[in-house]
Amino acid sequence: MTETKEAMQNTIKNLQAKSEYINKLEDKGSKALVLQLGSHTIKLGFANEKAPFTMRPFIAYKKSKTAQNVKTSVEPNNK
């Protein structure tokens, strides 16, 4: 009877230690930023969040005025 009681107490102590360890990991996870770069969406958020923020991967840029006026023709070399 005492062996089973000791085994139960050890099990409880182990579970408490694991619970404390998990709580420490959660505290560390609140500072870790996670990025998942997928082909259709980008997901980002903190490690301890249940649902990350998702967005579509678009690239936008503004054309400069000088790029529109560039000539692409090549003049012949007359020497």
C-alpha distance (Angstrom), angle and dihedral (degrees) to the residues before:
residue distance angle dihedral
M1 . . .
T2 3.80 . .
E3 3.81 91.0 .
T4 3.80 92.1 57.4
K5 3.79 90.6 45.0
E6 3.82 90.6 52.3
A7 3.79 90.6 46.3
M8 3.81 90.3 52.3
Q9 3.81 91.2 49.1
N10 3.80 91.2 49.7
T11 3.78 90.4 49.4
I12 3.81 90.9 51.1
K13 3.82 91.3 49.0
N14 3.81 90.8 49.8
L15 3.80 91.7 49.9
Q16 3.80 91.2 49.3
A17 3.80 90.9 50.2
K18 3.81 90.9 49.5
S19 3.80 90.4 48.6
E20 3.81 91.4 52.3
Y21 3.81 90.0 47.9
I22 3.81 91.3 51.8
N23 3.82 90.6 49.8
K24 3.82 90.0 52.7
L25 3.81 90.3 50.4
E26 3.81 90.7 50.6
D27 3.80 90.2 53.4
K28 3.80 90.3 51.8
G29 3.81 90.8 45.8
S30 3.78 92.0 58.2
K31 3.82 88.1 70.6
A32 3.82 98.4 42.8
L33 3.80 116.2 95.7
V34 3.80 116.0 -151.1
L35 3.82 124.2 -157.4
Q36 3.78 123.5 -172.3
L37 3.79 112.0 -170.7
G38 3.78 106.9 -160.7
S39 3.77 131.6 173.5
H40 3.84 94.0 -110.5
T41 3.81 104.1 24.2
I42 3.77 141.8 17.0
K43 3.80 115.0 -136.6
L44 3.77 122.2 -162.8
G45 3.76 137.3 168.6
F46 3.76 145.0 111.7
A47 3.79 119.1 -59.2
N48 3.80 94.5 -115.9
E49 3.84 95.0 53.0
K50 3.78 118.6 103.3
A51 3.81 97.2 -146.0
P52 3.81 122.4 32.0
F53 3.80 125.9 -145.5
T54 3.81 110.8 -100.0
M55 3.78 128.9 -157.9
R56 3.80 138.2 171.0
P57 3.82 115.2 -107.0
F58 3.81 105.3 -117.8
I59 3.78 126.7 161.0
A60 3.78 118.0 -152.1
Y61 3.77 129.3 -179.7
K62 3.76 138.3 170.6
K63 3.79 119.6 -123.3
S64 3.74 114.2 -126.9
K65 3.80 119.3 -130.6
T66 3.82 92.3 -124.5
A67 3.80 92.2 58.5
Q68 3.82 90.7 60.3
N69 3.84 93.3 55.3
V70 3.80 98.0 50.8
K71 3.83 114.3 118.4
T72 3.77 116.1 -135.7
S73 3.80 98.3 -169.9
V74 3.79 120.6 105.2
E75 3.81 118.6 -136.6
P76 3.82 116.7 -137.1
N77 3.79 117.1 -109.1
N78 3.88 108.8 -118.1
K79 3.82 108.1 -165.0
